[in-house]
């Protein structure tokens, strides 16, 4: 199959793949604006991608690709980590509200 491309332009871009690349640590402030340059969600930023379970699953799927650039993987990992942090904060807040509600009903 010489001469045929393995991936179509819609599914990926060779600019997102590299043999080797040095990647620096990524902060959420930078990663949230990182846009996917290929695939089903091409053009979407990671802040948007972590909002639904389906999109988070897609990001997890991408991180398993051996060919994915380290910098792309780091941005995705940062986004998934940020989601976990946000979820943990949300759960903690719900528990605090529930505890306050229980305490206010006990006082009555």
C-alpha positions in Angstrom: 0.0 0.0 0.0 2.8 2.3 -0.8 1.8 5.9 -1.5 -1.5 5.7 0.4 -1.9 7.7 3.6 -2.9 5.7 6.7 -4.9 8.6 8.1 -7.2 11.0 6.3 -7.0 14.8 6.9 -10.2 14.7 8.9 -8.9 12.1 11.3 -5.5 13.5 12.1 -2.7 15.7 11.1 0.9 14.8 10.9 1.7 18.0 12.8 0.4 16.2 15.8 2.8 13.3 15.6 6.5 13.3 16.2 9.4 10.9 16.6 10.7 12.7 19.6 9.8 16.0 21.3 10.8 17.7 24.5 7.7 18.8 26.4 7.7 21.2 29.3 5.2 21.0 32.2 1.8 22.3 31.2 -0.4 24.6 33.3 -4.2 24.5 33.1 -4.3 28.2 32.1 -2.4 27.3 29.0 -3.9 23.8 28.4 -7.5 25.0 28.5 -7.0 27.0 25.3 -5.2 24.1 23.5 -7.2 23.2 20.4 -7.3 19.7 18.9 -5.8 19.8 15.4 -7.3 16.6 14.2 -10.0 14.0 14.6 -13.7 14.1 15.5 -13.3 17.2 17.7 -10.9 19.1 15.5 -10.8 22.8 16.5 -12.3 22.2 20.0 -10.3 23.5 23.0 -9.7 21.3 26.0 -11.7 23.5 28.3 -14.8 22.5 26.2 -13.6 18.9 25.8 -13.7 18.1 29.5 -17.3 19.1 29.9 -18.9 15.9 28.8 -18.2 12.2 29.5 -18.1 11.3 25.8 -15.5 14.0 25.1 -13.4 13.0 28.2 -13.5 9.4 27.0 -12.2 10.5 23.6 -9.4 12.4 25.2 -8.5 9.3 27.2 -8.5 7.3 24.0 -6.1 9.8 22.4 -3.6 9.6 25.2 -3.2 5.9 24.5 -1.8 6.6 21.0 1.9 6.0 20.8 2.3 8.4 17.9 0.8 11.4 19.7 3.2 14.2 20.4 4.3 14.5 24.0 3.1 18.1 24.2 -0.4 17.2 22.9 -0.5 14.3 25.4 0.6 16.6 28.2 -2.1 19.2 27.4 -4.7 16.4 27.4 -3.4 14.9 30.6 -3.5 18.4 32.2 -7.2 18.8 31.1 -8.2 15.4 32.5 -6.5 16.2 35.7 -8.2 19.6 35.9 -11.6 17.8 35.4 -10.7 15.5 38.3 -9.9 18.5 40.5 -13.1 20.3 39.5 -15.1 17.2 40.2 -13.5 16.6 43.6 -14.2 20.3 44.6 -17.8 19.9 43.4 -18.4 16.7 45.4 -16.8 18.4 48.5 -19.1 21.4 48.1 -22.2 19.1 47.8 -21.2 17.3 50.9 -20.8 20.5 52.8 -24.2 21.7 51.6 -25.7 18.4 52.6 -24.1 18.6 56.1 -25.4 22.1 56.6 -28.9 21.0 55.6 -28.7 18.1 58.1 -27.5 20.4 60.8 -30.2 22.9 60.2 -32.9 20.2 60.4 -31.4 18.9 63.7 -31.7 22.3 65.3 -35.4 22.6 64.6 
